[in-house]
Every structure is written in structure tokens, then in C-alpha cells.
Amino acid sequence: MAKSAKKLKVTLIKSLNARLQSHKDCARGLGLTRIRSSVEVDGDDPCIQGMIKKINYLIDVKEV
């Protein structure tokens, strides 16, 4: 039986202007390009969890 992967919907809610370059890179790595853009990512991946944790003040995360 296939294991169902936990999916997360990540939405950028604040601007990336005047942010640290590493925080901008995390947002770009997640696929977030502009305010109110959303992506669905795999929530089980430790790399994704680390990027979300690093820029949690810029994004809104919901489980799908």
C-alpha cells in the first residue's frame, strides 16, 4: 500500500524586499515569486521543512 505524502500549501504573504539574501533564496527555492503566490510542497522532506522554518514570518502554511 502506498504511503500518502503530507502536502503543504505555502503562500507568500510579505514582500521579499529588504530581506536577507538567504531568506530570498529560500523563498525562491520553494517556488514563491511574488506576494500571494502559492505552491504545494511535500511536507515530509527535511529540506523543505528547514526552508519553511527559516522564512516562517514571510509565509502562510496550510496542510492540504
C-alpha positions as CSV (number, residue, x, y, z in Angstrom):
1,M,0.0,0.0,0.0
2,A,1.4,3.4,-0.9
3,K,2.2,5.9,1.8
4,S,0.3,9.1,1.4
5,A,2.8,12.1,1.5
6,K,1.8,15.1,3.6
7,K,1.3,18.0,1.3
8,L,1.6,21.6,2.4
9,K,0.2,24.7,0.7
10,V,2.7,27.6,1.2
11,T,1.7,31.2,0.4
12,L,4.0,34.2,0.4
13,I,2.3,36.9,2.4
14,K,5.0,39.5,2.9
15,S,7.4,41.2,0.5
16,L,10.9,39.9,-0.1
17,N,12.3,43.4,-0.4
18,A,14.9,44.4,2.2
19,R,15.3,40.8,3.4
20,L,18.4,38.7,3.9
21,Q,19.6,37.1,0.7
22,S,19.4,33.7,2.3
23,H,15.8,34.3,3.1
24,K,15.1,35.4,-0.5
25,D,16.9,32.2,-1.7
26,C,14.7,30.0,0.5
27,A,11.5,31.6,-0.9
28,R,12.8,31.2,-4.5
29,G,13.7,27.6,-3.7
30,L,10.2,26.9,-2.6
31,G,8.9,28.4,-5.8
32,L,7.5,31.6,-4.3
33,T,8.0,34.5,-6.7
34,R,5.6,37.3,-5.7
35,I,3.1,38.2,-2.9
36,R,0.1,35.9,-2.7
37,S,1.7,33.3,-4.9
38,S,1.1,29.7,-3.6
39,V,2.8,26.4,-4.1
40,E,2.1,22.8,-2.9
41,V,5.2,21.1,-1.5
42,D,5.9,17.8,0.1
43,G,5.8,18.3,3.9
44,D,7.9,15.2,4.7
45,D,11.1,16.4,3.2
46,P,13.6,17.8,5.8
47,C,15.0,20.4,3.3
48,I,11.5,21.8,2.7
49,Q,10.8,21.9,6.4
50,G,14.0,23.8,7.1
51,M,13.2,26.4,4.4
52,I,9.7,26.9,5.8
53,K,11.1,27.2,9.3
54,K,13.6,29.8,8.2
55,I,11.1,32.1,6.5
56,N,8.1,31.4,8.6
57,Y,7.5,35.1,9.2
58,L,7.0,35.7,5.5
59,I,4.7,32.8,4.6
60,D,1.4,31.2,5.5
61,V,1.4,27.3,5.6
62,K,-1.7,25.1,5.4
63,E,-2.0,21.4,5.2
64,V,-3.8,20.2,2.1
